[in-house]
């Protein structure tokens, strides 16, 4: 037996076990390559990669060290007696090999793979193999099977509600925080909208990051149900809810790999929404040369796939193809985006009109899930709710119910990126703008990001500001400036 020790190292969802090289209990000299072990002593075995150390300040010869992830999963106190055994292959190892070989998997086979992922039998490397193999070829029925498996057993039930709505955007468009405005309008109308949002994945700020500037976004199931009962709307970080855990694990590996397979995105989105008890979903599919979806044809394929999976799993989906040719709104980064959102809710003249109109359009589509509204009425009802101040009142109630956040400040390090010529802004590269914002620190600091002062179609003079960089960290500021100097992300035409 070995004495358990917590080694406070975060390995990004990978379980790591540490043994001293002079451990008497296990023959370290026999280990010649990467070894996976089972740790026994807790309620269920924990699977981890074994690493050997020669520093007794990390672990002594009589101890087994576990990193943060493995220690939390084992759920035993330091000093507890534990033992090791070599881990066998996961039960679904043969299924993974079949997918790598290009075979079509059944529903039960996807379920087996996902169960092994949730149980921790798959390393990040194993999950990556599964993602690459399945991403290269998946039938529509396989996407359905993967979605069912990712939903898991923990599903939020809304027994008193016939319609539970949500909105999701496939992403790739900087500043596109329609979700927060939509939630305020829809909740003010009276439809329940438990908005499950994510933190930043590959963008400057996720919806949860932006709303965290205004309110607390952490909630368990009981708190979420209370928020919806009282205010009809809530915006929470889905990572704090005990739902669709497999989807969270898979998404974290995808993020580390830098891959984005449309079939996986569809499965993950629908799994999370179904696990949250959503019955009606508006899916925004932005299309543009520098967005995630490049063409209308690609968007149509995704829409058909989403509608097929939705039909099979009894969730009504309105998949809408929208313009994704440039950033939406003026702010890029949590504080600047929250500023834009509140300007719209307060009906301010300086509110960005593109974000306003898109929010009204999408909110109207959600309102039309209500059978009492005729097609086409949704937009006008949404506009009345916003202009009357009812959306702002509802948003204020939601903020205070979730817990008002301390006031966040915009980054104090600033630089204006200016036009070198006179002309019209012909295009804005979403990817480049997002990259500059990330380098400015937007994915780390709420106050960092970009403030866009010119949009497509605007005329600019030489030396006129296109956008302003905001940073909190001097090193981030330098990186962003250097990157923007190489390519501002703006294309200026000489034509008026």
C-alpha positions in Angstrom: 0.0 0.0 0.0 1.0 3.6 -0.6 0.1 6.8 1.2 -1.9 9.2 -0.9 -0.4 12.7 -1.6 -2.0 15.6 -3.5 0.5 17.2 -6.0 -1.0 20.5 -6.8 -0.5 20.4 -10.6 -3.2 21.1 -13.1 -2.8 18.9 -16.2 -5.8 20.1 -18.2 -8.1 17.1 -17.8 -5.4 14.5 -17.7 -5.0 12.2 -14.7 -1.3 11.9 -13.6 0.1 9.7 -10.9 3.6 10.2 -9.5 5.9 7.5 -8.0 9.3 7.9 -6.5 12.1 6.1 -8.4 13.1 4.3 -5.2 9.6 3.0 -4.5 9.8 -0.5 -2.9 6.2 -1.5 -3.5 6.4 -1.4 -7.3 9.3 -2.3 -9.5 10.0 1.0 -11.3 12.9 -0.5 -13.3 10.5 -2.7 -15.3 8.8 0.4 -16.7 10.2 1.2 -20.1 7.5 3.3 -21.8 4.3 5.3 -21.0 2.3 3.3 -18.5 -1.3 3.7 -17.5 -2.4 2.6 -14.0 -5.5 2.0 -12.0 -5.5 3.6 -8.5 -7.6 1.6 -6.0 -8.9 2.6 -2.6 -11.7 5.0 -3.4 -15.3 4.2 -4.4 -14.2 3.5 -8.0 -10.8 3.0 -9.6 -9.2 6.1 -11.1 -7.1 5.7 -14.3 -4.0 7.8 -14.7 -0.7 8.1 -16.5 2.3 7.1 -14.3 5.3 9.4 -14.1 8.5 8.7 -12.1 10.2 11.4 -10.0 13.5 11.4 -8.1 12.7 14.4 -5.8 11.4 13.4 -2.4 9.8 16.9 -1.9 7.3 15.9 -4.6 6.7 12.3 -3.4 8.6 10.0 -1.1 9.3 6.3 -1.8 6.2 5.4 0.2 3.8 7.8 -1.4 1.6 8.0 -4.5 1.1 11.5 -5.8 -1.9 12.5 -7.8 -2.4 15.8 -9.7 -5.4 18.0 -9.2 -7.7 16.1 -11.6 -6.9 12.6 -10.4 -7.0 13.7 -6.7 -10.4 15.2 -7.1 -11.7 12.2 -9.0 -10.4 9.7 -6.4 -12.1 11.7 -3.6 -9.9 10.5 -0.7 -8.0 12.6 1.9 -4.3 12.9 1.8 -2.7 10.0 3.8 -5.3 7.5 2.7 -4.0 4.0 1.8 -4.1 3.3 -1.9 -2.8 0.6 -4.3 -1.9 0.4 -8.0 -2.4 -2.0 -10.8 -1.6 -1.8 -14.4 -4.6 -0.6 -16.4 -5.9 -2.8 -19.2 -7.3 -1.5 -22.4 -10.6 0.4 -22.2 -13.6 -1.9 -23.1 -14.2 0.3 -26.2 -10.6 0.1 -27.4 -11.6 -2.2 -30.3 -14.4 0.1 -31.2 -12.0 3.0 -31.5 -9.8 0.9 -33.8 -12.8 0.2 -35.9 -13.5 3.9 -36.4 -9.8 4.6 -37.1 -10.1 2.0 -39.9 -13.1 3.9 -41.4 -16.0 1.9 -40.2 -19.5 3.2 -39.4 -20.3 2.8 -35.6 -23.6 1.9 -34.1 -25.4 3.8 -31.4 -24.3 1.2 -28.7 -20.7 1.6 -29.9 -20.7 5.4 -29.5 -22.3 4.9 -26.1 -19.5 2.6 -25.1 -16.8 5.0 -26.2 -18.4 7.9 -24.4 -18.8 5.9 -21.2 -15.1 5.1 -21.2 -14.4 8.8 -21.8 -16.5 9.8 -18.8 -15.0 7.1 -16.6 -11.5 8.5 -17.3 -10.4 5.4 -19.2 -9.4 7.5 -22.2 -6.4 9.8 -22.0 -6.4 13.1 -23.9 -4.4 11.3 -26.6 -7.1 8.5 -26.9 -9.8 11.2 -27.1 -7.9 13.0 -29.8 -7.6 9.8 -31.8 -11.4 9.3 -31.6 -12.0 12.9 -32.6 -9.7 12.7 -35.6 -11.1 9.3 -36.7 -14.7 10.3 -36.4 -14.3 13.8 -37.7 -12.9 12.5 -41.0 -16.1 10.5 -41.7 -19.4 10.4 -39.9 -22.8 9.6 -41.3 -25.9 11.5 -40.2 -27.0 8.5 -38.1 -23.6 8.5 -36.4 -24.0 12.2 -35.5 -27.3 11.3 -34.0 -25.7 8.4 -32.0 -22.9 10.6 -30.7 -25.4 13.2 -29.7 -27.5 10.7 -27.7 -24.3 9.4 -26.0 -23.0 12.9 -25.1 -26.3 13.9 -23.4 -25.6 11.5 -20.6 -27.9 10.5 -17.7 -28.2 13.9 -15.9 -31.0 15.9 -17.7 -32.7 18.9 -16.3 -36.5 18.4 -16.2 -38.9 21.3 -16.6 -42.1 19.6 -15.6 -44.3 22.7 -15.5 -43.1 24.0 -18.9 -44.3 22.9 -22.4 -41.9 25.2 -24.2 -38.3 25.8 -22.9 -36.3 27.9 -25.4 -32.6 28.8 -26.1 -30.4 30.3 -28.8 -27.0 29.3 -29.9 -24.6 30.8 -32.5 -22.1 28.5 -34.3 -19.6 31.2 -33.6 -16.6 32.7 -35.4 -18.0 36.2 -35.4 -16.2 38.6 -32.9 -18.5 40.6 -30.7 -21.7 38.7 -31.5 -23.3 38.8 -28.1 -26.9 38.6 -29.2 -27.6 35.9 -26.6 -27.8 38.3 -23.7 -30.1 40.8 -25.4 -32.3 37.9 -26.6 -32.5 36.4 -23.1 -33.8 39.8 -21.7 -36.4 40.1 -24.5 -37.6 36.5 -24.4 -37.8 36.4 -20.6 -39.7 39.7 -20.6 -42.2 38.1 -23.0 -42.6 35.2 -20.6 -41.0 32.2 -22.3 -38.6 30.4 -20.1 -35.0 30.7 -21.3 -32.3 28.9 -19.3 -29.4 30.2 -21.4 -26.4 27.8 -21.1 -23.3 29.6 -22.2 -19.6 28.9 -22.5 -16.5 30.7 -21.5 -14.0 31.7 -24.2 -13.1 28.7 -26.4 -11.2 30.2 -29.3 -12.6 33.8 -29.2 -11.9 36.9 -27.2 -14.9 36.3 -24.9 -17.6 33.7 -24.7 -21.2 34.6 -23.7 -20.5 33.5 -20.1 -17.4 35.7 -20.0 -19.3 38.8 -21.2 -22.3 38.2 -18.9 -19.8 37.6 -16.0 -19.0 41.3 -16.3 -22.6 42.0 -15.2 -23.5 39.1 -12.9 -22.4 35.8 -11.4 -22.7 33.0 -14.0 -22.3 30.0 -11.7 -25.3 27.9 -10.9 -26.3 24.4 -10.0 -29.6 22.8 -11.1 -31.6 24.0 -8.1 -30.4 27.6 -8.5 -31.1 27.6 -12.3 -34.6 26.3 -11.7 -35.2 29.0 -9.1 -33.9 31.7 -11.4 -36.2 30.6 -14.2 -39.2 30.4 -12.0 -38.7 33.9 -10.7 -37.5 35.8 -13.7 -38.1 33.4 -16.7 -34.5 33.9 -17.9 -31.0 33.2 -16.7 -27.5 33.1 -18.3 -25.2 30.6 -16.7 -21.9 28.9 -17.4 -22.8 25.3 -18.5 -19.5 24.1 -17.0 -21.0 24.7 -13.5 -24.0 22.5 -14.2 -23.7 18.7 -13.8 -24.8 18.0 -17.4 -23.3 16.7 -20.6 -20.0 16.0 -18.9 -18.6 13.9 -21.8 -19.2 16.9 -24.1 -17.2 19.1 -21.8 -14.3 16.7 -21.8 -14.4 16.2 -25.6 -14.6 20.0 -26.2 -11.6 20.6 -24.0 -9.5 18.2 -26.1 -10.8 19.7 -29.4 -9.8 23.1 -28.1 -6.3 21.9 -27.2 -5.9 20.3 -30.6 -7.2 23.4 -32.4 -9.7 21.4 -34.5 -13.3 22.2 -35.2 -15.3 19.4 -36.9 -18.8 20.4 -37.8 -20.2 17.0 -36.9 -18.8 17.2 -33.4 -20.0 20.8 -33.0 -23.5 19.8 -33.9 -23.4 16.8 -31.5 -22.0 18.9 -28.6 -24.4 21.8 -29.0 -27.5 19.6 -29.2 -26.3 17.4 -26.3 -25.9 20.4 -24.0 -29.2 21.9 -24.9 -31.1 18.6 -24.6 -29.4 17.9 -21.2 -30.5 21.4 -20.1 -34.1 20.5 -20.9 -34.5 22.8 -24.0 -37.4 21.9 -26.2 -37.1 24.7 -28.8 -33.8 26.1 -30.2 -32.9 28.9 -32.6 -29.5 28.1 -34.2 -27.7 31.0 -35.8 -25.4 29.9 -38.6 -23.3 32.9 -39.7 -21.7 32.7 -43.1 -18.8 34.7 -44.4 -15.3 34.4 -45.9 -13.6 34.7 -42.6 -16.2 33.1 -40.3 -16.3 29.5 -39.2 -18.8 28.6 -42.0 -17.5 29.9 -45.3 -20.3 29.2 -47.8 -24.1 29.0 -48.0 -23.8 25.5 -49.3 -21.9 24.5 -46.2 -24.4 26.2 -44.0 -27.2 24.4 -45.7 -25.5 21.0 -45.0 -25.2 21.9 -41.3 -28.8 23.0 -41.2 -30.1 19.8 -42.7 -27.9 17.8 -40.3 -29.1 19.8 -37.3 -32.8 19.5 -38.3 -32.4 15.7 -38.8 -30.9 15.2 -35.4 -33.4 17.6 -33.8 -36.3 15.7 -35.3 -35.0 12.4 -34.1 -34.5 13.7 -30.6 -37.7 15.7 -30.3 -36.2 19.2 -30.1 -37.7 21.8 -32.4 -35.0 23.7 -34.2 -35.1 26.9 -36.3 -31.7 27.0 -38.0 -31.2 30.5 -39.4 -28.4 31.4 -41.9 -27.1 34.9 -41.2 -24.5 37.4 -42.5 -21.1 36.6 -40.9 -19.0 38.8 -43.1 -17.8 41.1 -40.4 -17.8 41.6 -36.6 -21.1 42.3 -34.9 -21.3 45.3 -32.6 -18.4 47.6 -31.7 -16.8 45.9 -28.7 -14.5 42.9 -28.9 -13.8 41.6 -25.4 -16.0 41.0 -22.3 -16.2 44.6 -20.9 -16.6 46.2 -24.2 -19.2 43.7 -25.4 -21.2 44.2 -22.1 -21.1 47.9 -22.7 -22.7 47.4 -26.2 -25.3 45.1 -24.7 -26.4 47.5 -22.0 -26.5 50.4 -24.5 -29.0 48.4 -26.6 -31.1 47.5 -23.6 -31.1 51.1 -22.4 -32.1 52.3 -25.9 -29.1 54.6 -26.2 -28.5 56.4 -29.5 -24.8 55.2 -29.6 -25.9 51.5 -29.4 -24.5 49.5 -32.3 -27.3 49.1 -34.8 -26.1 45.8 -36.4 -26.1 44.0 -33.0 -29.5 45.6 -32.2 -31.1 44.4 -35.4 -29.7 40.9 -35.3 -30.8 40.5 -31.7 -34.3 41.6 -32.6 -34.5 39.3 -35.6 -33.3 36.2 -33.6 -35.5 37.1 -30.5 -38.4 37.4 -32.8 -37.8 33.9 -34.2 -37.7 32.5 -30.7 -40.9 34.3 -29.7 -42.7 32.7 -32.7 -42.2 29.3 -31.0 -45.2 30.5 -29.0 -48.3 29.3 -30.9 -50.2 32.4 -30.0 -47.9 34.5 -32.3 -48.3 34.4 -36.0 -45.3 34.1 -38.3 -43.7 37.5 -38.7 -45.1 39.0 -35.5 -42.1 38.0 -33.4 -39.8 40.8 -34.6 -42.4 43.5 -33.9 -43.2 42.1 -30.4 -39.5 41.9 -29.6 -38.9 45.5 -30.7 -41.8 46.7 -28.6 -40.5 44.9 -25.5 -37.0 46.4 -26.0 -38.2 50.0 -26.8 -40.6 50.0 -23.9 -37.9 49.3 -21.4 -39.4 45.9 -20.4 -36.3 44.1 -21.6 -34.0 46.3 -19.4 -36.2 45.8 -16.4 -36.1 42.0 -16.9 -32.3 42.1 -17.4 -31.8 44.1 -14.2 -33.9 41.5 -12.3 -31.8 38.7 -13.8 -28.5 40.4 -12.9 -29.5 41.0 -9.3 -31.0 37.5 -8.9 -27.8 35.9 -10.1 -25.6 38.3 -8.1 -24.4 41.6 -9.5 -20.7 41.6 -10.4 -18.2 44.2 -9.3 -17.6 47.0 -11.8 -15.0 45.9 -14.3 -12.7 48.4 -16.0 -11.6 48.7 -19.6 -7.9 48.1 -20.2 -5.8 51.2 -19.6 -3.1 50.5 -22.2 -4.5 51.8 -25.5 -3.4 52.4 -29.0 -5.4 53.6 -32.0 -4.9 51.6 -35.3 -5.4 54.1 -38.1 -6.0 54.0 -41.8 -3.0 54.6 -44.0 -5.2 55.8 -46.9 -8.5 57.4 -47.7 -11.3 55.2 -48.9 -14.1 52.9 -47.9 -13.9 49.9 -45.5 -14.4 47.1 -47.9 -14.0 44.2 -45.6 -13.0 43.2 -42.0 -11.2 39.9 -41.4 -13.0 38.2 -38.5 -10.1 35.8 -37.9 -7.5 38.6 -37.8 -9.6 40.9 -35.5 -10.2 38.0 -33.2 -6.5 37.1 -33.1 -5.5 40.7 -32.3 -8.1 40.8 -29.5 -6.8 37.5 -28.1 -3.2 38.7 -28.2 -4.3 41.9 -26.5 -5.4 39.7 -23.6 -9.1 39.5 -24.1 -9.3 35.8 -23.4 -7.6 36.3 -20.0 -8.7 39.8 -18.8 -12.3 41.1 -19.1 -11.1 44.7 -19.8 -8.9 43.8 -22.7 -10.0 43.8 -26.4 -10.8 46.0 -29.3 -13.2 48.9 -29.8 -14.2 49.0 -33.4 -14.8 52.6 -34.6 -15.3 51.8 -38.3 -17.4 49.1 -40.0 -17.8 47.8 -43.6 -19.1 50.6 -45.8 -17.7 53.5 -43.7 -15.5 56.1 -45.3 -12.2 56.8 -43.7 -9.5 59.5 -44.1 -5.8 58.9 -43.8 -4.9 58.7 -40.1 -8.5 58.1 -39.0 -8.9 55.5 -36.3 -10.2 52.1 -37.4 -10.2 50.6 -33.9 -8.6 51.0 -30.5 -6.6 48.3 -28.8 -7.2 47.9 -25.0 -4.8 45.8 -22.9 -4.2 45.2 -19.2 -0.7 43.6 -19.5 2.2 45.3 -21.2 3.4 42.1 -22.8 0.0 41.4 -24.3 -0.2 45.0 -25.5 3.1 44.6 -27.3 2.1 41.4 -28.9 -1.2 42.9 -30.2 0.5 46.0 -31.5 3.0 43.9 -33.4 0.4 41.7 -34.9 -1.8 44.6 -35.9 1.1 46.4 -37.5 1.6 43.3 -39.8 -2.1 43.2 -40.8 -4.8 45.4 -39.3 -7.6 43.1 -40.5 -9.2 46.0 -42.5 -9.2 46.2 -46.2 -9.6 49.8 -47.5 -10.8 50.5 -51.0 -10.0 53.7 -52.7 -13.5 54.0 -54.0 -16.0 56.2 -52.3 
